[in-house]
Amino acid sequence: MSKTYYDFMDEINSQELYDRLVQYGMFSEKLPPVLTAETFLSYCKNTRAQNFQNRWYGYITYENIRNINIPRNLAIPTPMGHELLCKCLSNNWDEIKNHFKEKTKDQPRIISRIHIRKMKETEALFEMNYKNWRTDGTPEPDIYLGKKYLVKADISKCYPSIYTHAIPWALVGKTQAKTTVNDKNLWYNKIDHAAQYSKNGETHGLLIGPHTSNILSEIILCSIDNELSKKYKNYIRYIDDYSCYVETREEAEQFLIDLNKELRKFDLLMNHKKTEIEELPICVVDTWIHKIQNQTVNFQKHKDYVDYKEIQAYLDFAIKLVNKTTDNQSILYYAIKSLKNYNLTQNAKTYLVKSVVSLALLYPYLVPILDEFVFEQYTVDSADIGKYANMIYDKYKAKNNFEACAYAIMYIIKSGAKLENFSINDAIESKDCMFLLLSLLYCRKNKWRSGEKTLKDFAKELLSNNEMEQYWLFIYESLGHTLLKDEWSAMKKARVTFIKKEYL
């Protein structure tokens, strides 16, 4: 029997929630994987004598290129603001779990498909694309049985649109929440205020990236599900994407009316540009996925390897699919990842590596996957990695794509190569925190003292301009405890770092 939504929540106790959110939930998986909060968690639990100050904290903004080649603004909260929110959620976890139980107990199946949970391959409690049919079940065959239409809808700018005061509305009802809004001692108001602490006191919007935002959004979205599911039994939700199966077009249109009505109760809006009603039958899985899967059917069927010509034909096929499906660049991402478990000949590997790097120079969203699915997967020589990383840096520096530049520097550091056309001014002029941080790590790895000094001087300048929290990772890792202030100085003195050991 599949688990209920509450079963997943009940497997997590309040201490686990705190530990895992603090250590694994501060940094989005979309960031270059050089960051860790391991020593910060230890500091919070074993060293720090008092709670962090309850005040507004700023955050770093980070531009992430999605697979549609349009940027998404992610955020990195200050460790203090993040910890305060994690502690608040942990302290009130029993009440939050009870909310989830009450709002989901009557569902015939789990409507929300992506939510916090214990996972097997990571200590993190949340992963944006995590799916496990063994524990979650596969609802589609049951909910589209006998139906004629599929309604697709999503919430317009979901996280940025969430009003923190709407969290108490969902937890205890709007009437009670509004009459007690000024009582800061009430548990639901504490959550509201903690959400504001991590976002510079703003009441509109949750940070995109930290795992705490999923919990906060689910508090509201499960309340909406509770109302919608009383009338519609055949829909599911992936974060803010809805799929509802109905028998008539009139019912499909009514679902959209009812969804919009429930969203508006929490000051949310439907994204009408992504709303559509499709007549069934349609493919449950996108057609292009089937086509790529069909291309691998004969891989290693008659021999225990995949050769050069097969890989060449496979990639050519994937590229043609991209050209035919101009708005879905994730085809290449899927095609590259799908080769992970196949045994390629050396010639096939060489061709694949060069081809994927070439594609990454055209599609920047492929740059972050090069390490796991290309360089490590096919044991690419360090000198070659250095050559490719330099090409990526040069190409995307000219386009001001600082995310790709940061990844290029990370690959350079891992390979031990040199960044040929790098200038400290590139990083400083970018005003991009992650680019600056990776540049600092590069200077240190290569013992480039003058470059490191220039970056430290810039960190001091940012600090003097009261920009600590907008650049905290770069400033904190650049300067010693005597130059930092207050809580930052105490953490630095206790040797807290947010950089993984291999990059120090």
Secondary structure per residue as TSV (DSSP state, phi and psi in degrees):
chain	resnum	aa	ss	phi	psi
A	1	M	-	360.0	134.8
A	2	S	-	-68.0	152.1
A	3	K	-	-73.1	157.1
A	4	T	-	-88.7	166.1
A	5	Y	H	-56.4	-44.4
A	6	Y	H	-65.6	-33.6
A	7	D	H	-56.0	-43.1
A	8	F	H	-63.4	-41.5
A	9	M	H	-68.3	-40.1
A	10	D	H	-70.7	-18.7
A	11	E	T	-71.6	-14.1
A	12	I	S	-106.1	119.5
A	13	N	-	-88.8	170.3
A	14	S	H	-63.2	-36.4
A	15	Q	H	-69.5	-40.7
A	16	E	H	-62.7	-40.4
A	17	L	H	-58.6	-49.1
A	18	Y	H	-60.9	-52.8
A	19	D	H	-59.0	-46.8
A	20	R	H	-75.6	-33.4
A	21	L	H	-69.2	-41.0
A	22	V	H	-66.2	-49.6
A	23	Q	H	-78.3	-38.8
A	24	Y	H	-114.1	-5.0
A	25	G	S	-108.4	4.5
A	26	M	S	-82.9	-38.4
A	27	F	S	-107.4	124.4
A	28	S	-	-60.5	146.7
A	29	E	T	-68.4	-8.1
A	30	K	T	-83.8	-6.1
A	31	L	S	-83.9	154.6
A	32	P	-	-53.1	131.4
A	33	P	T	-77.8	57.1
A	34	V	T	-110.0	-2.0
A	35	L	B	-105.2	150.1
A	36	T	-	-151.3	151.3
A	37	A	-	-117.3	23.1
A	38	E	H	-61.5	-50.5
A	39	T	H	-71.3	-26.2
A	40	F	H	-67.2	-43.1
A	41	L	H	-60.9	-44.2
A	42	S	H	-60.6	-40.7
A	43	Y	I	-62.2	-44.6
A	44	C	I	-63.1	-36.9
A	45	K	I	-89.4	-29.0
A	46	N	I	-119.7	-19.2
A	47	T	I	-114.2	-47.2
A	48	R	-	-67.5	128.3
A	49	A	-	-83.5	-31.9
A	50	Q	S	-126.2	163.5
A	51	N	-	-67.9	154.2
A	52	F	-	-64.8	153.6
A	53	Q	-	-65.0	132.0
A	54	N	-	-77.1	96.1
A	55	R	S	-152.0	176.9
A	56	W	-	-76.1	137.9
A	57	Y	-	-125.4	138.9
A	58	G	-	-79.4	-168.5
A	59	Y	E	-159.1	161.2
A	60	I	E	-88.7	137.7
A	61	T	E	-101.1	142.6
A	62	Y	E	-138.6	125.2
A	63	E	E	-91.4	114.1
A	64	N	E	-107.5	127.5
A	65	I	E	-83.2	119.8
A	66	R	-	-83.9	175.0
A	67	N	T	-72.8	0.9
A	68	I	T	-104.5	13.3
A	69	N	S	60.7	26.4
A	70	I	-	-118.5	132.2
A	71	P	E	-71.9	150.2
A	72	R	E	-119.1	133.7
A	73	N	E	-86.7	107.5
A	74	L	E	-92.4	169.6
A	75	A	E	-136.5	147.0
A	76	I	E	-118.4	109.9
A	77	P	E	-70.6	157.8
A	78	T	-	-64.1	148.5
A	79	P	H	-59.4	-33.8
A	80	M	H	-67.9	-49.3
A	81	G	H	-62.5	-38.7
A	82	H	H	-64.9	-45.0
A	83	E	H	-64.2	-39.4
A	84	L	H	-61.9	-41.1
A	85	L	H	-68.8	-42.1
A	86	C	H	-60.6	-42.7
A	87	K	H	-65.5	-39.9
A	88	C	H	-63.6	-44.8
A	89	L	H	-63.7	-39.9
A	90	S	H	-65.0	-45.3
A	91	N	H	-63.1	-26.9
A	92	N	T	-113.8	22.2
A	93	W	H	-63.3	-38.2
A	94	D	H	-61.3	-42.8
A	95	E	H	-66.7	-40.4
A	96	I	H	-65.4	-43.6
A	97	K	H	-61.8	-38.9
A	98	N	H	-64.7	-37.3
A	99	H	H	-59.8	-48.2
A	100	F	H	-62.2	-37.8
A	101	K	H	-64.6	-47.2
A	102	E	H	-64.9	-36.9
A	103	K	H	-82.0	-14.6
A	104	T	H	-120.2	-6.2
A	105	K	T	-63.5	-26.6
A	106	D	T	-94.5	2.7
A	107	Q	-	-73.1	135.9
A	108	P	S	-68.7	-19.9
A	109	R	S	-157.7	169.9
A	110	I	-	-70.7	117.2
A	111	I	S	-76.9	-45.5
A	112	S	B	-81.8	115.4
A	113	R	-	-92.0	-20.3
A	114	I	S	-120.6	116.2
A	115	H	-	-159.8	172.5
A	116	I	-	-66.4	149.5
A	117	R	-	-172.1	165.4
A	118	K	-	-80.2	132.3
A	119	M	-	-119.1	158.3
A	120	K	S	-79.9	-37.5
A	121	E	S	-98.2	1.3
A	122	T	-	-152.8	152.3
A	123	E	S	-83.2	-10.3
A	124	A	-	-65.0	153.8
A	125	L	S	-99.9	-2.0
A	126	F	-	-148.1	138.6
A	127	E	-	-142.9	128.1
A	128	M	T	-57.4	-37.9
A	129	N	T	-110.2	20.1
A	130	Y	-	-72.3	129.7
A	131	K	-	-140.2	137.7
A	132	N	-	-143.8	100.9
A	133	W	H	-67.2	-22.6
A	134	R	H	-66.1	-38.1
A	135	T	H	-100.7	-28.4
A	136	D	H	-89.8	-19.7
A	137	G	-	78.7	172.4
A	138	T	-	-125.2	95.2
A	139	P	-	-76.3	-24.4
A	140	E	H	-53.6	-47.2
A	141	P	H	-58.2	-31.0
A	142	D	H	-80.7	-39.1
A	143	I	H	-85.1	-17.8
A	144	Y	S	-100.4	2.0
A	145	L	T	-61.3	118.8
A	146	G	T	78.7	4.5
A	147	K	-	-93.2	158.0
A	148	K	-	-115.2	-16.8
A	149	Y	E	-136.8	148.1
A	150	L	E	-117.8	126.4
A	151	V	E	-102.6	128.0
A	152	K	E	-116.9	133.3
A	153	A	E	-153.7	156.4
A	154	D	E	-146.0	171.1
A	155	I	B	-89.0	134.9
A	156	S	T	-71.4	116.8
A	157	K	T	48.0	61.4
A	158	C	H	-54.9	-64.9
A	159	Y	H	-60.3	-46.4
A	160	P	H	-65.2	-17.2
A	161	S	H	-95.7	-10.9
A	162	I	-	-70.9	127.4
A	163	Y	B	-89.4	121.2
A	164	T	T	-61.2	-30.1
A	165	H	T	-65.9	-19.6
A	166	A	H	-73.2	-16.2
A	167	I	H	-64.6	-50.2
A	168	P	H	-60.9	-34.4
A	169	W	H	-55.8	-43.2
A	170	A	H	-72.1	-36.0
A	171	L	H	-75.0	-39.3
A	172	V	H	-130.7	2.6
A	173	G	-	97.2	145.5
A	174	K	H	-64.7	-38.4
A	175	T	H	-62.8	-51.4
A	176	Q	H	-63.9	-42.2
A	177	A	H	-61.9	-41.6
A	178	K	H	-72.4	-33.6
A	179	T	H	-76.4	-17.8
A	180	T	T	-116.6	17.7
A	181	V	T	-60.0	-27.5
A	182	N	T	-90.4	-2.6
A	183	D	-	-89.4	96.3
A	184	K	T	-73.0	-8.3
A	185	N	T	-86.0	-11.8
A	186	L	S	-75.4	138.6
A	187	W	H	-58.3	-38.3
A	188	Y	H	-74.1	-29.6
A	189	N	H	-73.4	-30.3
A	190	K	H	-62.3	-39.9
A	191	I	H	-65.1	-44.0
A	192	D	H	-54.6	-51.4
A	193	H	H	-68.3	-36.8
A	194	A	H	-64.1	-36.2
A	195	A	H	-63.9	-34.3
A	196	Q	H	-73.0	-36.6
A	197	Y	H	-55.6	-42.1
A	198	S	T	-78.4	-7.1
A	199	K	T	-127.8	43.8
A	200	N	T	57.2	32.3
A	201	G	T	80.3	4.2
A	202	E	-	-75.6	135.2
A	203	T	S	-91.6	-15.4
A	204	H	B	-104.4	120.2
A	205	G	-	101.7	140.7
A	206	L	-	-107.2	150.3
A	207	L	-	-67.3	136.6
A	208	I	S	-89.7	118.5
A	209	G	S	135.9	-60.6
A	210	P	S	-63.2	143.3
A	211	H	T	-69.7	-19.8
A	212	T	H	-59.7	-30.7
A	213	S	H	-65.9	-29.6
A	214	N	H	-66.9	-41.5
A	215	I	H	-62.4	-46.8
A	216	L	H	-63.6	-42.7
A	217	S	H	-68.2	-37.0
A	218	E	H	-65.1	-31.1
A	219	I	H	-55.9	-43.6
A	220	I	H	-78.2	-47.4
A	221	L	H	-67.4	-32.0
A	222	C	H	-68.9	-30.4
A	223	S	H	-67.8	-39.2
A	224	I	H	-65.4	-43.0
A	225	D	H	-58.2	-39.1
A	226	N	H	-58.8	-39.2
A	227	E	H	-77.2	-45.3
A	228	L	H	-63.8	-38.5
A	229	S	T	-70.8	-13.1
A	230	K	T	-68.5	-25.4
A	231	K	T	-110.8	-31.8
A	232	Y	-	-119.9	117.1
A	233	K	-	-97.1	-8.9
A	234	N	S	-121.1	55.8
A	235	Y	E	-139.2	156.2
A	236	I	E	-133.4	162.5
A	237	R	E	-135.7	128.9
A	238	Y	E	-107.4	98.1
A	239	I	T	57.4	-95.5
A	240	D	T	-117.6	15.1
A	241	D	E	-104.1	125.1
A	242	Y	E	-108.3	139.6
A	243	S	E	-131.6	117.3
A	244	C	E	-124.4	130.9
A	245	Y	E	-103.8	127.3
A	246	V	E	-136.8	170.9
A	247	E	S	-92.8	-28.0
A	248	T	S	-130.9	159.3
A	249	R	H	-66.1	-34.1
A	250	E	H	-61.8	-40.9
A	251	E	H	-67.1	-36.6
A	252	A	H	-61.6	-46.0
A	253	E	H	-66.2	-35.1
A	254	Q	H	-68.3	-35.0
A	255	F	H	-59.3	-43.2
A	256	L	H	-64.6	-38.5
A	257	I	H	-63.8	-45.4
A	258	D	H	-69.7	-38.5
A	259	L	H	-62.0	-46.4
A	260	N	H	-61.2	-38.7
A	261	K	H	-62.4	-45.6
A	262	E	H	-69.5	-37.3
A	263	L	H	-62.2	-41.8
A	264	R	H	-64.2	-24.7
A	265	K	T	-61.6	-23.5
A	266	F	T	-115.0	21.7
A	267	D	T	61.6	33.1
A	268	L	-	-109.9	156.8
A	269	L	-	-126.7	150.1
A	270	M	B	-81.0	144.9
A	271	N	-	-87.8	96.7
A	272	H	G	-67.4	-23.6
A	273	K	G	-67.8	-26.6
A	274	K	G	-104.6	11.9
A	275	T	-	-89.7	131.4
A	276	E	E	-153.1	152.5
A	277	I	E	-118.9	121.7
A	278	E	E	-115.4	139.5
A	279	E	E	-83.0	133.2
A	280	L	S	-83.9	156.6
A	281	P	-	-85.2	149.7
A	282	I	-	-133.9	166.5
A	283	C	-	-70.3	133.9
A	284	V	S	-67.8	-38.8
A	285	V	S	-104.1	138.6
A	286	D	-	-50.0	140.1
A	287	T	H	-56.6	-38.7
A	288	W	H	-64.9	-28.8
A	289	I	H	-66.5	-43.7
A	290	H	H	-59.9	-41.2
A	291	K	H	-64.0	-41.4
A	292	I	H	-67.4	-41.5
A	293	Q	H	-60.9	-37.8
A	294	N	H	-64.6	-30.3
A	295	Q	H	-69.4	-22.2
A	296	T	T	-99.6	0.4
A	297	V	T	-57.1	-40.6
A	298	N	T	-92.5	0.9
A	299	F	T	-62.2	126.6
A	300	Q	T	59.5	24.9
A	301	K	S	-79.1	-39.5
A	302	H	S	-113.2	-5.4
A	303	K	S	-149.6	163.7
A	304	D	S	-93.1	23.9
A	305	Y	S	-150.3	165.8
A	306	V	B	-113.5	127.2
A	307	D	-	-96.9	178.9
A	308	Y	H	-56.3	-49.7
A	309	K	H	-64.1	-36.1
A	310	E	H	-66.5	-42.1
A	311	I	H	-68.0	-39.0
A	312	Q	H	-61.0	-46.9
A	313	A	H	-65.6	-38.3
A	314	Y	H	-62.2	-48.7
A	315	L	H	-67.9	-39.0
A	316	D	H	-59.0	-41.2
A	317	F	H	-63.3	-44.5
A	318	A	H	-62.9	-40.6
A	319	I	H	-65.4	-39.9
A	320	K	H	-62.4	-38.4
A	321	L	H	-62.5	-40.1
A	322	V	H	-61.9	-43.6
A	323	N	H	-63.8	-29.1
A	324	K	H	-85.7	-22.4
A	325	T	S	-120.1	75.5
A	326	T	T	-65.1	-20.3
A	327	D	T	-100.4	11.1
A	328	N	-	-134.8	81.4
A	329	Q	T	-74.4	-8.7
A	330	S	H	-67.4	-8.5
A	331	I	H	-56.0	-46.5
A	332	L	H	-66.0	-41.3
A	333	Y	H	-57.3	-48.0
A	334	Y	H	-65.2	-42.8
A	335	A	H	-62.6	-41.9
A	336	I	H	-66.8	-46.3
A	337	K	H	-64.7	-29.9
A	338	S	T	-68.1	-14.2
A	339	L	T	-88.4	-2.0
A	340	K	T	-56.4	-36.9
A	341	N	T	-99.2	13.3
A	342	Y	S	-100.9	151.8
A	343	N	-	-94.6	104.2
A	344	L	B	-94.0	143.7
A	345	T	-	-67.0	165.2
A	346	Q	H	-62.3	-40.9
A	347	N	H	-63.5	-39.1
A	348	A	H	-65.0	-41.2
A	349	K	H	-61.5	-47.4
A	350	T	H	-59.7	-44.7
A	351	Y	H	-64.3	-43.3
A	352	L	H	-62.3	-47.4
A	353	V	H	-58.9	-49.8
A	354	K	H	-63.7	-38.6
A	355	S	H	-66.9	-42.7
A	356	V	H	-68.6	-39.1
A	357	V	H	-61.6	-40.6
A	358	S	H	-61.2	-40.9
A	359	L	H	-67.3	-36.7
A	360	A	H	-65.6	-25.3
A	361	L	T	-77.2	-12.2
A	362	L	T	-102.3	-36.7
A	363	Y	-	-120.2	98.6
A	364	P	G	-61.5	-22.8
A	365	Y	G	-67.3	-13.9
A	366	L	G	-81.8	-19.2
A	367	V	G	-56.1	-44.9
A	368	P	G	-64.4	-21.2
A	369	I	G	-92.5	-2.2
A	370	L	H	-61.4	-39.3
A	371	D	I	-62.9	-56.4
A	372	E	I	-71.7	-42.8
A	373	F	I	-100.3	-2.4
A	374	V	I	-130.9	-66.5
A	375	F	I	-62.0	-49.5
A	376	E	T	-76.0	-41.1
A	377	Q	T	-59.7	-38.7
A	378	Y	T	-114.1	19.3
A	379	T	T	47.3	57.3
A	380	V	-	-70.9	136.3
A	381	D	-	-59.5	142.3
A	382	S	H	-58.2	-39.0
A	383	A	H	-63.6	-38.3
A	384	D	H	-68.9	-40.4
A	385	I	H	-59.5	-43.6
A	386	G	H	-59.5	-42.3
A	387	K	H	-63.1	-46.0
A	388	Y	H	-66.0	-40.2
A	389	A	H	-63.7	-38.2
A	390	N	H	-63.9	-39.9
A	391	M	H	-62.9	-42.7
A	392	I	H	-64.1	-44.1
A	393	Y	H	-60.6	-49.9
A	394	D	H	-61.2	-42.7
A	395	K	H	-64.4	-47.9
A	396	Y	H	-89.1	-17.2
A	397	K	H	-64.8	-40.1
A	398	A	T	-64.2	-23.6
A	399	K	T	-100.1	4.1
A	400	N	T	58.7	30.8
A	401	N	-	-90.9	90.2
A	402	F	H	-75.7	-23.8
A	403	E	H	-62.4	-49.5
A	404	A	H	-62.2	-37.0
A	405	C	H	-63.1	-41.9
A	406	A	H	-62.3	-43.3
A	407	Y	H	-64.4	-39.4
A	408	A	H	-59.8	-42.7
A	409	I	H	-65.2	-39.5
A	410	M	H	-59.7	-43.5
A	411	Y	H	-64.7	-36.9
A	412	I	H	-62.4	-45.9
A	413	I	H	-61.4	-45.5
A	414	K	H	-64.5	-35.1
A	415	S	H	-84.2	-16.6
A	416	G	T	78.8	14.2
A	417	A	-	-86.1	-178.2
A	418	K	-	-109.4	145.5
A	419	L	-	-92.9	104.5
A	420	E	T	-65.1	-44.7
A	421	N	T	-108.2	27.3
A	422	F	-	-81.8	137.8
A	423	S	-	-130.3	139.7
A	424	I	H	-57.6	-33.6
A	425	N	H	-64.4	-27.1
A	426	D	H	-55.9	-46.9
A	427	A	H	-70.3	-45.4
A	428	I	H	-63.5	-43.7
A	429	E	H	-69.5	-23.5
A	430	S	H	-67.2	-31.6
A	431	K	T	54.7	28.9
A	432	D	-	-105.4	121.6
A	433	C	H	-62.0	-44.6
A	434	M	H	-69.6	-37.2
A	435	F	H	-61.7	-44.0
A	436	L	H	-62.5	-43.8
A	437	L	H	-63.7	-46.8
A	438	L	H	-64.8	-34.0
A	439	S	H	-64.3	-41.2
A	440	L	H	-61.0	-46.1
A	441	L	H	-64.0	-36.2
A	442	Y	H	-63.8	-45.3
A	443	C	H	-60.3	-42.5
A	444	R	H	-67.5	-42.0
A	445	K	H	-62.3	-33.9
A	446	N	T	-99.2	8.8
A	447	K	T	51.6	40.3
A	448	W	-	-89.4	87.0
A	449	R	H	-66.3	-41.6
A	450	S	H	-67.4	-36.9
A	451	G	H	-65.9	-42.0
A	452	E	H	-63.7	-40.2
A	453	K	H	-63.3	-41.4
A	454	T	H	-61.5	-41.6
A	455	L	H	-67.5	-39.3
A	456	K	H	-63.3	-40.3
A	457	D	H	-62.4	-38.2
A	458	F	H	-68.2	-37.0
A	459	A	H	-61.8	-40.7
A	460	K	H	-63.0	-39.4
A	461	E	H	-63.8	-44.5
A	462	L	H	-61.9	-40.5
A	463	L	H	-63.4	-42.7
A	464	S	H	-69.2	-22.0
A	465	N	T	-91.3	13.1
A	466	N	T	60.4	37.2
A	467	E	-	-109.3	24.1
A	468	M	T	-54.6	-50.8
A	469	E	T	-74.8	-24.8
A	470	Q	T	-76.2	-18.3
A	471	Y	S	-131.9	27.1
A	472	W	H	-58.5	-38.2
A	473	L	H	-61.0	-47.1
A	474	F	H	-66.9	-48.3
A	475	I	H	-64.9	-45.8
A	476	Y	H	-61.8	-44.2
A	477	E	H	-76.4	-16.2
A	478	S	H	-83.3	-39.0
A	479	L	S	-108.5	154.4
A	480	G	-	-81.0	170.9
A	481	H	T	-66.6	-24.5
A	482	T	T	-71.9	-23.1
A	483	L	T	-92.5	-18.1
A	484	L	S	-88.3	170.2
A	485	K	-	-125.8	154.3
A	486	D	H	51.3	-127.1
A	487	E	H	-64.0	-33.9
A	488	W	H	-61.4	-44.8
A	489	S	H	-63.6	-42.8
A	490	A	H	-62.5	-41.0
A	491	M	H	-65.1	-42.9
A	492	K	H	-64.8	-40.6
A	493	K	H	-63.2	-31.0
A	494	A	T	-85.0	6.9
A	495	R	T	65.2	35.0
A	496	V	-	-76.9	132.0
A	497	T	-	-132.3	153.7
A	498	F	-	-111.8	17.6
A	499	I	B	-111.7	134.7
A	500	K	-	-62.2	149.1
A	501	K	G	-55.6	-40.1
A	502	E	G	-67.1	-11.8
A	503	Y	G	-106.5	-2.8
A	504	L	-	-82.1	360.0
